[in-house]
Structure formats: C-alpha cells, structure tokens
Amino acid sequence: MGTNVDMTVSIGSKSLPNPVGVASGTFGYGREYEELTDLANIGAIFTKAVTLKSRKGNAPPRIVETPSGIINSIGLANVGVNYFLSNKLPFLKTLPCAVIVNVAGSTEEEYLQVVQKLETAEEGIWGYEINVSCPNVKHGGLAFGTDPLQIEQLTAALRKLTPKPLIIKLTPNVTDIALIARAAEAGGADAVSLINTLVGMVIDTKKKRSALGTLTGGLSGPAVRPVGVALTYKASRAVSIPVIGMGGIMNTEDALQYLLAGASAIQIGTANFIDPQTPEKVLGGIRRYCEKQGVSSVTDLCWLATL
C-alpha cells in the first residue's frame, strides 16, 4: 500500500528520494551513524560544516543540556575542505542517500573558494547547503543571514559556480524571515532551509559564569519547534522555491507540523543524539499519514492544512 505514495521531493533540477534529511552538525559525515541506522531510509545527509581551512572550534565545554533541548557552541569545528575531499567524500560517495555539503565561511570569498574546491569532485555531492549564520568579518562580525542584500549577493555569486541544488540555511535571529527568504530566492537559490539555532545562554550558578566555554550558544531541540514551524509557515508563503523545515523534530507528529505549515522536506537534528533511528521512524510515519489522508504525493500535504 505504501508504494502508492510518491515520497520524492524536487529541489532545483534534482530530486530527493524522500523528504527526511538529517541536519548538519548532528550526523557527522555519515560514517558515525552507519551501524546505528539504515542510511537507505534517509533522504539526504546534510554534512557537518565544511570551511576553507580546518577549525578546532571553541574551547570546551561546548554543549550543555537545557530542560527541553541543548545549547551548543561547537564553533564550526571541522576538517577543512581539502581533507573533506580526500578523506570524507570517498565514504560519502558509497551511501544510498543524497549527500548535501554544508558550507560555511567568514567572508564571501571563503564561501566561493570552498564551493569551487568542492566542484572539482567528479561525483558524490548532490548539492550544497550554505550556512549564512556565520559572522561576516568584513562587515563588523554580523551574520550574513541578517542582511538581505548580502544574502542575495552571496547566493548570486555561488549560483554562478554550480548547477547543483543550492540551499540557503536561514537564521531565525532576524526581524523578518520573509525578507531574508525572498533575498535568497532573488539570488538564485533552489531552496531555503530553516531554522538554524536560536541564541541561548545557561549560567552555572555555582561557578557564576556561563556553562559554556563561550557566553552564548545555539539552542536546538523541542523548545525551538514552535518557532521553527511559525517561520517555516512565513517563509513558505514568501517564496515559490521549496522550504526545508527543521528545529525540534523528535517524532512524526513534529515533522507533520512542518509539512502542513508549507515545508517540502524536513531535517532531523537533536533527536539523532537520542535515537539514531528517528529519521527512518519519522519517514514511516509520514508515509502512513499520507496513506490515511489519501494523499498520493508527500509534497501535497501542505494543501491539506486550513491555516
């Protein structure tokens, strides 16, 4: 009966086998989870961020639990693009799911150089997710993602470098998410993904200082889901390109909220740390929901909502 539901999702000139992806920074480079879950049941792996040079990240402690989520200040620790190409991509090429490389940088030039290097790979990379929550050091340290003009310019510059699907990952720490999403679309993005983490802080009252090595970090988990759903709803009605929703998805019900709000696909993040089989469980749940609702394609779920 499940075969009657079309689970594919089109983004740009390509399609994903299903709408369930795993969020960048929560699934490593795939190998870390290969014995814990069936990677054939994942629509896409959004890799850990890749920057021009390797980064050690922020000083520990870098993760702290909160009542309904976690706050991290990993600081984009990663192996760098050259090492990624030579030591991580060979394994990723063997996977049955799409591989979408998350790209980060602190200047426009860095983003461009990373994508240029990644484009030299003959195969294995389905597309790119551009993390624009990074601080632009040439513009006072403010994140690229808070300035629609910078978003449009960066997206347009990246668009010239690749025919692969280009997904711009948006920060929720802005006044008007619709304005930012439209800027990404105007620059030539094939999709936007949201939300990235919210700024959060935990204070250790015994030590009388931040519980993290940095003052603040990024809050993820169930606490941010209502924010993510609301911003997904707003973004999906501001643009004509697909929206990929994420933030606090722990089960099928959470994922369905995003899809009904207007998302074409979703990403699961924090839940991977608790139960690595969450993505495949959610995929099965979405399929059963579609069958029950008489929907022939998962992308039609948004039309069921009376929002």
Secondary structure as a PSIPRED ss2 file (coil, helix, strand):
# PSIPRED VFORMAT (PSIPRED V4.0)

   1 M C   1.000  0.000  0.000
   2 G H   0.000  1.000  0.000
   3 T H   0.000  1.000  0.000
   4 N H   0.000  1.000  0.000
   5 V C   1.000  0.000  0.000
   6 D E   0.000  0.000  1.000
   7 M C   1.000  0.000  0.000
   8 T C   1.000  0.000  0.000
   9 V E   0.000  0.000  1.000
  10 S E   0.000  0.000  1.000
  11 I E   0.000  0.000  1.000
  12 G C   1.000  0.000  0.000
  13 S C   1.000  0.000  0.000
  14 K E   0.000  0.000  1.000
  15 S E   0.000  0.000  1.000
  16 L E   0.000  0.000  1.000
  17 P C   1.000  0.000  0.000
  18 N C   1.000  0.000  0.000
  19 P C   1.000  0.000  0.000
  20 V E   0.000  0.000  1.000
  21 G E   0.000  0.000  1.000
  22 V E   0.000  0.000  1.000
  23 A C   1.000  0.000  0.000
  24 S C   1.000  0.000  0.000
  25 G C   1.000  0.000  0.000
  26 T C   1.000  0.000  0.000
  27 F C   1.000  0.000  0.000
  28 G C   1.000  0.000  0.000
  29 Y C   1.000  0.000  0.000
  30 G C   1.000  0.000  0.000
  31 R H   0.000  1.000  0.000
  32 E H   0.000  1.000  0.000
  33 Y H   0.000  1.000  0.000
  34 E C   1.000  0.000  0.000
  35 E C   1.000  0.000  0.000
  36 L C   1.000  0.000  0.000
  37 T C   1.000  0.000  0.000
  38 D C   1.000  0.000  0.000
  39 L H   0.000  1.000  0.000
  40 A H   0.000  1.000  0.000
  41 N H   0.000  1.000  0.000
  42 I C   1.000  0.000  0.000
  43 G C   1.000  0.000  0.000
  44 A E   0.000  0.000  1.000
  45 I E   0.000  0.000  1.000
  46 F E   0.000  0.000  1.000
  47 T C   1.000  0.000  0.000
  48 K C   1.000  0.000  0.000
  49 A C   1.000  0.000  0.000
  50 V E   0.000  0.000  1.000
  51 T C   1.000  0.000  0.000
  52 L C   1.000  0.000  0.000
  53 K C   1.000  0.000  0.000
  54 S C   1.000  0.000  0.000
  55 R E   0.000  0.000  1.000
  56 K C   1.000  0.000  0.000
  57 G C   1.000  0.000  0.000
  58 N C   1.000  0.000  0.000
  59 A C   1.000  0.000  0.000
  60 P C   1.000  0.000  0.000
  61 P C   1.000  0.000  0.000
  62 R C   1.000  0.000  0.000
  63 I E   0.000  0.000  1.000
  64 V E   0.000  0.000  1.000
  65 E E   0.000  0.000  1.000
  66 T E   0.000  0.000  1.000
  67 P C   1.000  0.000  0.000
  68 S C   1.000  0.000  0.000
  69 G E   0.000  0.000  1.000
  70 I E   0.000  0.000  1.000
  71 I E   0.000  0.000  1.000
  72 N E   0.000  0.000  1.000
  73 S C   1.000  0.000  0.000
  74 I C   1.000  0.000  0.000
  75 G C   1.000  0.000  0.000
  76 L C   1.000  0.000  0.000
  77 A C   1.000  0.000  0.000
  78 N E   0.000  0.000  1.000
  79 V C   1.000  0.000  0.000
  80 G C   1.000  0.000  0.000
  81 V H   0.000  1.000  0.000
  82 N H   0.000  1.000  0.000
  83 Y H   0.000  1.000  0.000
  84 F H   0.000  1.000  0.000
  85 L H   0.000  1.000  0.000
  86 S H   0.000  1.000  0.000
  87 N H   0.000  1.000  0.000
  88 K H   0.000  1.000  0.000
  89 L H   0.000  1.000  0.000
  90 P H   0.000  1.000  0.000
  91 F H   0.000  1.000  0.000
  92 L H   0.000  1.000  0.000
  93 K C   1.000  0.000  0.000
  94 T C   1.000  0.000  0.000
  95 L C   1.000  0.000  0.000
  96 P C   1.000  0.000  0.000
  97 C C   1.000  0.000  0.000
  98 A E   0.000  0.000  1.000
  99 V E   0.000  0.000  1.000
 100 I E   0.000  0.000  1.000
 101 V E   0.000  0.000  1.000
 102 N E   0.000  0.000  1.000
 103 V E   0.000  0.000  1.000
 104 A C   1.000  0.000  0.000
 105 G C   1.000  0.000  0.000
 106 S C   1.000  0.000  0.000
 107 T C   1.000  0.000  0.000
 108 E H   0.000  1.000  0.000
 109 E H   0.000  1.000  0.000
 110 E H   0.000  1.000  0.000
 111 Y H   0.000  1.000  0.000
 112 L H   0.000  1.000  0.000
 113 Q H   0.000  1.000  0.000
 114 V H   0.000  1.000  0.000
 115 V H   0.000  1.000  0.000
 116 Q H   0.000  1.000  0.000
 117 K H   0.000  1.000  0.000
 118 L H   0.000  1.000  0.000
 119 E C   1.000  0.000  0.000
 120 T C   1.000  0.000  0.000
 121 A C   1.000  0.000  0.000
 122 E C   1.000  0.000  0.000
 123 E C   1.000  0.000  0.000
 124 G C   1.000  0.000  0.000
 125 I C   1.000  0.000  0.000
 126 W C   1.000  0.000  0.000
 127 G E   0.000  0.000  1.000
 128 Y E   0.000  0.000  1.000
 129 E E   0.000  0.000  1.000
 130 I E   0.000  0.000  1.000
 131 N E   0.000  0.000  1.000
 132 V C   1.000  0.000  0.000
 133 S C   1.000  0.000  0.000
 134 C C   1.000  0.000  0.000
 135 P E   0.000  0.000  1.000
 136 N C   1.000  0.000  0.000
 137 V H   0.000  1.000  0.000
 138 K H   0.000  1.000  0.000
 139 H H   0.000  1.000  0.000
 140 G C   1.000  0.000  0.000
 141 G C   1.000  0.000  0.000
 142 L C   1.000  0.000  0.000
 143 A E   0.000  0.000  1.000
 144 F H   0.000  1.000  0.000
 145 G H   0.000  1.000  0.000
 146 T H   0.000  1.000  0.000
 147 D C   1.000  0.000  0.000
 148 P H   0.000  1.000  0.000
 149 L H   0.000  1.000  0.000
 150 Q H   0.000  1.000  0.000
 151 I H   0.000  1.000  0.000
 152 E H   0.000  1.000  0.000
 153 Q H   0.000  1.000  0.000
 154 L H   0.000  1.000  0.000
 155 T H   0.000  1.000  0.000
 156 A H   0.000  1.000  0.000
 157 A H   0.000  1.000  0.000
 158 L H   0.000  1.000  0.000
 159 R H   0.000  1.000  0.000
 160 K C   1.000  0.000  0.000
 161 L C   1.000  0.000  0.000
 162 T C   1.000  0.000  0.000
 163 P C   1.000  0.000  0.000
 164 K C   1.000  0.000  0.000
 165 P C   1.000  0.000  0.000
 166 L E   0.000  0.000  1.000
 167 I E   0.000  0.000  1.000
 168 I E   0.000  0.000  1.000
 169 K E   0.000  0.000  1.000
 170 L C   1.000  0.000  0.000
 171 T C   1.000  0.000  0.000
 172 P C   1.000  0.000  0.000
 173 N C   1.000  0.000  0.000
 174 V C   1.000  0.000  0.000
 175 T C   1.000  0.000  0.000
 176 D C   1.000  0.000  0.000
 177 I H   0.000  1.000  0.000
 178 A H   0.000  1.000  0.000
 179 L H   0.000  1.000  0.000
 180 I H   0.000  1.000  0.000
 181 A H   0.000  1.000  0.000
 182 R H   0.000  1.000  0.000
 183 A H   0.000  1.000  0.000
 184 A H   0.000  1.000  0.000
 185 E H   0.000  1.000  0.000
 186 A H   0.000  1.000  0.000
 187 G C   1.000  0.000  0.000
 188 G C   1.000  0.000  0.000
 189 A C   1.000  0.000  0.000
 190 D C   1.000  0.000  0.000
 191 A E   0.000  0.000  1.000
 192 V E   0.000  0.000  1.000
 193 S E   0.000  0.000  1.000
 194 L E   0.000  0.000  1.000
 195 I C   1.000  0.000  0.000
 196 N C   1.000  0.000  0.000
 197 T C   1.000  0.000  0.000
 198 L E   0.000  0.000  1.000
 199 V E   0.000  0.000  1.000
 200 G E   0.000  0.000  1.000
 201 M C   1.000  0.000  0.000
 202 V C   1.000  0.000  0.000
 203 I E   0.000  0.000  1.000
 204 D E   0.000  0.000  1.000
 205 T C   1.000  0.000  0.000
 206 K C   1.000  0.000  0.000
 207 K C   1.000  0.000  0.000
 208 K C   1.000  0.000  0.000
 209 R E   0.000  0.000  1.000
 210 S E   0.000  0.000  1.000
 211 A C   1.000  0.000  0.000
 212 L C   1.000  0.000  0.000
 213 G C   1.000  0.000  0.000
 214 T C   1.000  0.000  0.000
 215 L C   1.000  0.000  0.000
 216 T C   1.000  0.000  0.000
 217 G E   0.000  0.000  1.000
 218 G E   0.000  0.000  1.000
 219 L E   0.000  0.000  1.000
 220 S E   0.000  0.000  1.000
 221 G C   1.000  0.000  0.000
 222 P H   0.000  1.000  0.000
 223 A H   0.000  1.000  0.000
 224 V H   0.000  1.000  0.000
 225 R H   0.000  1.000  0.000
 226 P H   0.000  1.000  0.000
 227 V H   0.000  1.000  0.000
 228 G H   0.000  1.000  0.000
 229 V H   0.000  1.000  0.000
 230 A H   0.000  1.000  0.000
 231 L H   0.000  1.000  0.000
 232 T H   0.000  1.000  0.000
 233 Y H   0.000  1.000  0.000
 234 K H   0.000  1.000  0.000
 235 A H   0.000  1.000  0.000
 236 S H   0.000  1.000  0.000
 237 R C   1.000  0.000  0.000
 238 A C   1.000  0.000  0.000
 239 V C   1.000  0.000  0.000
 240 S C   1.000  0.000  0.000
 241 I C   1.000  0.000  0.000
 242 P C   1.000  0.000  0.000
 243 V E   0.000  0.000  1.000
 244 I E   0.000  0.000  1.000
 245 G E   0.000  0.000  1.000
 246 M E   0.000  0.000  1.000
 247 G C   1.000  0.000  0.000
 248 G C   1.000  0.000  0.000
 249 I C   1.000  0.000  0.000
 250 M C   1.000  0.000  0.000
 251 N C   1.000  0.000  0.000
 252 T H   0.000  1.000  0.000
 253 E H   0.000  1.000  0.000
 254 D H   0.000  1.000  0.000
 255 A H   0.000  1.000  0.000
 256 L H   0.000  1.000  0.000
 257 Q H   0.000  1.000  0.000
 258 Y H   0.000  1.000  0.000
 259 L H   0.000  1.000  0.000
 260 L H   0.000  1.000  0.000
 261 A H   0.000  1.000  0.000
 262 G C   1.000  0.000  0.000
 263 A C   1.000  0.000  0.000
 264 S C   1.000  0.000  0.000
 265 A E   0.000  0.000  1.000
 266 I E   0.000  0.000  1.000
 267 Q E   0.000  0.000  1.000
 268 I E   0.000  0.000  1.000
 269 G C   1.000  0.000  0.000
 270 T C   1.000  0.000  0.000
 271 A H   0.000  1.000  0.000
 272 N H   0.000  1.000  0.000
 273 F H   0.000  1.000  0.000
 274 I H   0.000  1.000  0.000
 275 D C   1.000  0.000  0.000
 276 P C   1.000  0.000  0.000
 277 Q C   1.000  0.000  0.000
 278 T H   0.000  1.000  0.000
 279 P H   0.000  1.000  0.000
 280 E H   0.000  1.000  0.000
 281 K H   0.000  1.000  0.000
 282 V H   0.000  1.000  0.000
 283 L H   0.000  1.000  0.000
 284 G H   0.000  1.000  0.000
 285 G H   0.000  1.000  0.000
 286 I H   0.000  1.000  0.000
 287 R H   0.000  1.000  0.000
 288 R H   0.000  1.000  0.000
 289 Y H   0.000  1.000  0.000
 290 C H   0.000  1.000  0.000
 291 E H   0.000  1.000  0.000
 292 K H   0.000  1.000  0.000
 293 Q H   0.000  1.000  0.000
 294 G C   1.000  0.000  0.000
 295 V C   1.000  0.000  0.000
 296 S C   1.000  0.000  0.000
 297 S E   0.000  0.000  1.000
 298 V H   0.000  1.000  0.000
 299 T H   0.000  1.000  0.000
 300 D H   0.000  1.000  0.000
 301 L H   0.000  1.000  0.000
 302 C H   0.000  1.000  0.000
 303 W H   0.000  1.000  0.000
 304 L H   0.000  1.000  0.000
 305 A C   1.000  0.000  0.000
 306 T C   1.000  0.000  0.000
 307 L C   1.000  0.000  0.000
